[in-house]
Amino acid sequence: MLERRKSFSVVEKLIGISIVLIIFATLLVASVGKGVAFDSRQSARSWASQMYPNERTTSVMCQTFDTDGDGYLSCSIRINEYQPIALDCPVIMSFNKECRMSRTTNR
């Protein structure tokens, strides 16, 4: 008679776990990539409404990815017809909470 297997082998378990992790990582990257700029634009609008409560935010533009790896996207906002204001707003998967004024270098 044939003996029945009581459980999966270690290799089978590792293969199953790795497949699940690959699927999870793919879904995570896909979901994060779609909302990054949108959430940063919302943060920039929120910052503008707090800093300039009586003014109307005309436009908000943000980059689509973090170019310098500091957890912030570069955004610019225009309030009414004034000069644009450069901001750094947090990326979706970041510990940073609020927008900050962009750092400028003196040359």
N, CA and C of each residue as an Amber inpcrd file, in Angstrom:
protein
   321
   0.8180000  -1.1840000   0.0000000   0.0000000   0.0000000   0.0000000
   0.8660000   1.2530000   0.0000000   0.2730000   2.3000000  -0.5150000
   0.9710000   3.5780000  -0.5660000   0.8570000   4.3020000   0.7650000
   1.9640000   4.9170000   1.1480000   1.9360000   5.7060000   2.3760000
   1.4220000   7.1070000   2.0630000   0.6420000   7.6520000   2.9380000
   0.1110000   9.0060000   2.7530000   1.0860000  10.0220000   3.3220000
   1.2550000  11.0990000   2.5750000   2.0900000  12.1910000   3.0800000
   1.2810000  12.9930000   4.0800000   1.9000000  13.3410000   5.1890000
   1.1730000  14.0610000   6.2260000   1.3120000  15.5760000   6.0830000
   2.3910000  16.0630000   5.4590000   2.5730000  17.5070000   5.3210000
   3.4410000  17.8030000   4.1080000   3.5360000  19.0850000   3.8140000
   4.3840000  19.5190000   2.7090000   5.8380000  19.5130000   3.1410000
   6.7290000  19.3230000   2.1790000   8.1570000  19.3750000   2.4920000
   8.5810000  20.8320000   2.6570000   9.7630000  21.0250000   3.1730000
  10.2710000  22.3720000   3.4010000  10.4080000  23.1320000   2.0770000
  10.8680000  22.4630000   1.0400000  11.0360000  23.1100000  -0.2630000
   9.6880000  23.5650000  -0.8130000   8.6710000  22.7340000  -0.6920000
   7.3380000  23.1010000  -1.1710000   6.7900000  24.2980000  -0.3970000
   7.0280000  24.3480000   0.8890000   6.5880000  25.4840000   1.6870000
   7.3110000  26.7670000   1.2700000   8.6230000  26.6860000   1.0440000
   9.3860000  27.8640000   0.6280000   8.9390000  28.3650000  -0.7370000
   8.6520000  27.4580000  -1.6460000   8.1740000  27.8590000  -2.9700000
   6.8170000  28.5490000  -2.8480000   5.9330000  28.0130000  -2.0560000
   4.6230000  28.6300000  -1.8630000   4.7180000  30.0110000  -1.2420000
   5.5430000  30.1600000  -0.2190000   5.7250000  31.4550000   0.4340000
   6.3380000  32.4590000  -0.5270000   7.3270000  32.0320000  -1.3140000
   7.9610000  32.9700000  -2.2480000   6.9890000  33.4200000  -3.3360000
   6.1180000  32.5500000  -3.8080000   5.1180000  32.9430000  -4.8040000
   4.1660000  33.9810000  -4.2180000   3.7110000  33.7600000  -3.0000000
   2.8140000  34.7110000  -2.3460000   3.5080000  36.0550000  -2.1410000
   4.7690000  36.0510000  -1.7350000   5.5050000  37.3040000  -1.5240000
   5.7300000  38.0600000  -2.8260000   6.0020000  37.3500000  -3.9050000
   6.1870000  38.0070000  -5.2020000   4.8850000  38.6650000  -5.6420000
   3.7750000  37.9800000  -5.4850000   2.4780000  38.5590000  -5.8510000
   2.1780000  39.7770000  -4.9880000   2.4310000  39.6790000  -3.6960000
   2.1870000  40.8020000  -2.7870000   3.0480000  42.0010000  -3.1460000
   4.3370000  41.7810000  -3.4260000   5.2380000  42.8780000  -3.7760000
   4.8140000  43.5430000  -5.0820000   4.3820000  42.7510000  -6.0400000
   3.9260000  43.3080000  -7.3160000   2.6970000  44.1780000  -7.1150000
   1.7500000  43.7070000  -6.3280000   0.5420000  44.4970000  -6.0660000
   0.8510000  45.7570000  -5.2670000   1.7750000  45.6680000  -4.3360000
   2.1490000  46.8310000  -3.5380000   2.7890000  47.9060000  -4.4130000
   3.7170000  47.5210000  -5.2710000   4.3770000  48.4800000  -6.1500000
   3.3700000  49.1090000  -7.0980000   2.4520000  48.3150000  -7.6260000
   1.4530000  48.8440000  -8.5500000   0.5200000  49.8280000  -7.8570000
   0.1170000  49.5400000  -6.6330000  -0.8120000  50.4310000  -5.9340000
  -0.1220000  51.7090000  -5.4610000   1.1270000  51.6230000  -5.0430000
   1.8470000  52.8020000  -4.5800000   2.1430000  53.7360000  -5.7410000
   2.5210000  53.2180000  -6.8710000   2.8820000  54.0390000  -8.0120000
   1.7450000  54.8790000  -8.5390000   0.5040000  54.4210000  -8.4050000
  -0.6340000  55.1620000  -8.9430000  -0.9720000  56.3890000  -8.1150000
  -0.8150000  56.3240000  -6.8000000  -1.2950000  57.4020000  -5.9570000
  -0.2460000  58.3480000  -5.4360000   1.0040000  58.1840000  -5.8360000
   2.0700000  58.9910000  -5.2550000   1.8830000  60.4700000  -5.5490000
   1.7600000  60.8320000  -6.8130000   1.6440000  62.2480000  -7.1590000
   0.3170000  62.8190000  -6.6690000  -0.7550000  62.0140000  -6.7050000
  -2.0540000  62.5030000  -6.2530000  -2.0080000  62.8650000  -4.7780000
  -1.4560000  62.0050000  -3.9390000  -1.3760000  62.2960000  -2.5090000
  -0.4800000  63.4950000  -2.2280000   0.5870000  63.6430000  -2.9910000
   1.4610000  64.8020000  -2.8060000   0.7460000  66.0860000  -3.2040000
  -0.0560000  66.0360000  -4.2650000  -0.8270000  67.2230000  -4.6570000
  -1.8360000  67.5850000  -3.5740000  -2.4720000  66.5580000  -2.9900000
  -3.4210000  66.8290000  -1.9070000  -2.7020000  67.4480000  -0.7060000
  -1.5120000  66.9490000  -0.3910000  -0.7410000  67.5250000   0.7140000
  -0.3580000  68.9670000   0.4190000   0.0050000  69.2530000  -0.8300000
   0.3720000  70.6230000  -1.2040000  -0.8330000  71.5540000  -1.1020000
  -1.9930000  71.0940000  -1.5400000  -3.2040000  71.9220000  -1.4160000
  -3.5380000  72.1750000   0.0560000  -3.3940000  71.1500000   0.8810000
  -3.6530000  71.3040000   2.3130000  -2.6800000  72.3130000   2.9360000
  -1.4060000  72.2090000   2.5590000  -0.3940000  73.1410000   3.0730000
  -0.7480000  74.5740000   2.6620000  -1.1380000  74.7590000   1.3990000
  -1.4690000  76.0970000   0.9020000  -2.6800000  76.6750000   1.6230000
  -3.6770000  75.8340000   1.8940000  -4.8670000  76.3420000   2.5820000
  -4.5650000  76.7130000   4.0340000  -3.5700000  76.0550000   4.6480000
  -3.1840000  76.4060000   6.0110000  -2.3280000  77.6710000   6.0460000
  -1.4100000  77.8020000   5.0870000  -0.4910000  78.9440000   5.0780000
  -1.1370000  80.2100000   4.5220000  -2.0410000  80.0530000   3.5600000
  -2.7150000  81.1790000   2.9250000  -4.2210000  80.9500000   2.9810000
  -4.8410000  81.1090000   4.1550000  -6.2510000  80.7500000   4.2940000
  -7.2140000  81.6120000   3.4780000  -6.8510000  82.8490000   3.1690000
  -7.7590000  83.7350000   2.4450000  -7.5130000  83.7520000   0.9400000
  -6.5510000  82.9850000   0.4760000  -6.1980000  82.9780000  -0.9430000
  -6.6630000  81.6630000  -1.5890000  -6.7840000  81.7040000  -2.9070000
  -7.2160000  80.5300000  -3.6530000  -6.0040000  79.9200000  -4.3600000
  -5.8420000  78.6060000  -4.2290000  -4.7540000  77.9090000  -4.9010000
  -5.1350000  77.7090000  -6.3580000  -4.3570000  78.2960000  -7.2630000
  -4.6690000  78.2190000  -8.6770000  -4.2200000  76.9020000  -9.2840000
  -2.9830000  76.4990000  -9.0140000  -2.4980000  75.2450000  -9.5960000
  -1.4730000  74.5830000  -8.6840000  -1.4090000  73.2660000  -8.7850000
  -0.4310000  72.4630000  -8.0470000   0.1760000  71.4760000  -9.0370000
   1.4950000  71.4500000  -9.0930000   2.2010000  70.5050000  -9.9610000
   3.2410000  69.7650000  -9.1360000   3.2850000  68.4340000  -9.3030000
   4.2570000  67.6100000  -8.5820000   4.9520000  66.6580000  -9.5480000
   6.1900000  66.3130000  -9.2200000   6.8790000  65.2880000  -9.9870000
   6.2010000  63.9480000  -9.7200000   6.4720000  62.9810000 -10.5820000
   5.8220000  61.6790000 -10.4170000   6.6230000  60.7080000  -9.5680000
   7.9090000  61.0030000  -9.3030000   8.6850000  60.1200000  -8.4370000
   9.7330000  60.9190000  -7.6780000  10.2140000  60.3260000  -6.5990000
  11.1910000  60.9600000  -5.7190000  12.5770000  60.8470000  -6.3620000
  13.1130000  61.9600000  -6.8440000  14.3690000  61.9120000  -7.5860000
  15.6040000  61.8440000  -6.6990000  15.5480000  62.3900000  -5.4920000
  16.7390000  62.3850000  -4.6470000  16.6550000  61.4040000  -3.4800000
  15.5770000  60.6510000  -3.3730000  15.4790000  59.5910000  -2.3750000
  15.3070000  60.0520000  -0.9440000  14.8160000  61.2690000  -0.7180000
  14.6630000  61.7580000   0.6520000  13.2440000  61.5920000   1.1920000
  12.3500000  60.9600000   0.4190000  10.9890000  60.7270000   0.8820000
  10.0290000  61.8480000   0.5440000  10.4760000  62.8160000  -0.2520000
   9.6410000  63.9420000  -0.6490000   9.6240000  64.0850000  -2.1720000
   8.4770000  64.5000000  -2.7100000   8.3730000  64.8600000  -4.1220000
   8.4740000  66.3720000  -4.2400000   9.0810000  66.8270000  -5.3140000
   9.1520000  68.2660000  -5.5610000   7.8350000  68.7260000  -6.1760000
   7.2210000  69.7100000  -5.5510000   5.9570000  70.2650000  -6.0290000
   6.0840000  71.7740000  -6.1210000   5.2380000  72.3730000  -6.9340000
   5.1530000  73.8300000  -6.9570000   3.6790000  74.2120000  -6.9800000
   3.3610000  75.2530000  -6.2220000   1.9790000  75.7290000  -6.1710000
   1.9550000  77.1890000  -6.5780000   0.8570000  77.5860000  -7.1540000
   0.6600000  78.9870000  -7.5120000  -0.5910000  79.4550000  -6.7860000
  -0.4350000  80.5230000  -6.0050000  -1.5350000  81.1020000  -5.2600000
  -1.9510000  82.3750000  -5.9960000  -3.1930000  82.4100000  -6.4500000
  -3.6880000  83.5250000  -7.2760000  -2.7160000  83.7890000  -8.4240000
  -2.2190000  84.9930000  -8.5470000  -1.3080000  85.3200000  -9.6470000
   0.1140000  85.5870000  -9.1470000   0.4330000  85.1360000  -7.9460000
   1.7630000  85.3490000  -7.3980000   2.7590000  84.3710000  -8.0140000
   4.0260000  84.5810000  -7.6880000   5.0700000  83.6680000  -8.1440000
   4.8300000  82.2690000  -7.5820000   5.2250000  81.2240000  -8.3000000
   5.0650000  79.8660000  -7.7670000   5.9150000  79.6520000  -6.5150000
   5.4180000  78.8180000  -5.6350000   6.1190000  78.4770000  -4.3970000
   6.5940000  77.0400000  -4.5300000   7.8880000  76.7990000  -4.2950000
   8.4520000  75.4570000  -4.3870000   8.2930000  74.7420000  -3.0510000
   7.7280000  73.5480000  -3.0980000   7.5010000  72.7310000  -1.9010000
   8.0790000  71.3390000  -2.0960000   8.3520000  70.6780000  -1.0000000
   8.6460000  69.2510000  -0.9900000   7.5310000  68.5950000  -0.2060000
   6.7770000  67.6960000  -0.8480000   5.6520000  67.0360000  -0.1900000
   5.9440000  65.5470000  -0.0500000   5.4590000  64.9200000   1.0360000
   5.8460000  63.5410000   1.3270000   5.3130000  62.5430000   0.3100000
   6.1030000  61.4970000   0.1100000   5.7190000  60.3650000  -0.7280000
   4.7720000  59.4950000   0.0790000   3.9620000  58.7020000  -0.6010000
   2.9120000  57.9180000   0.0520000   3.4600000  56.9430000   1.1030000
   4.5550000  56.2560000   0.8270000   5.1190000  55.2820000   1.7610000
   6.2970000  55.9180000   2.4930000   6.0170000  56.9190000   3.3030000
   7.0630000  57.6650000   3.9810000   6.6140000  57.9870000   5.4020000
   7.5860000  58.2190000   6.2830000   7.2610000  58.6260000   7.6430000
   7.0340000  60.1250000   7.7320000   7.3260000  60.8350000   6.6630000
   7.1290000  62.2760000   6.6300000   5.6360000  62.5650000   6.5620000
   5.1990000  63.6050000   7.2440000   3.7660000  63.8860000   7.3450000
   3.3140000  65.1100000   6.5640000   4.0990000  66.1600000   6.5320000
   3.6300000  67.4140000   5.9620000   4.6090000  67.9390000   4.9250000
   4.1120000  68.8380000   4.0860000   4.9660000  69.4970000   3.0980000
   5.9160000  70.4520000   3.8000000   7.0110000  70.7450000   3.1320000
   7.9730000  71.7040000   3.6560000   8.4380000  72.5870000   2.5090000
   8.9340000  73.7390000   2.8570000   9.4870000  74.6370000   1.8300000
  10.7310000  73.9810000   1.2590000  10.9150000  74.0920000  -0.0460000
  12.0810000  73.4910000  -0.6900000  13.3530000  74.1690000  -0.2330000
  14.3920000  73.3770000  -0.1040000  15.7020000  73.9280000   0.2310000
  16.3310000  74.4640000  -1.0540000  16.8710000  75.6490000  -0.9770000
  17.5290000  76.2300000  -2.1430000  19.0100000  76.3780000  -1.8590000
  19.7960000  76.3360000  -2.9010000  21.2420000  76.5010000  -2.7420000
  21.6330000  77.8680000  -3.2600000  22.5290000  78.5170000  -2.5650000
  23.0360000  79.8280000  -3.0010000  24.2540000  79.6030000  -3.8800000
  24.2080000  80.1880000  -5.0710000  25.3470000  80.0260000  -5.9800000
  25.9000000  81.3510000  -6.3520000
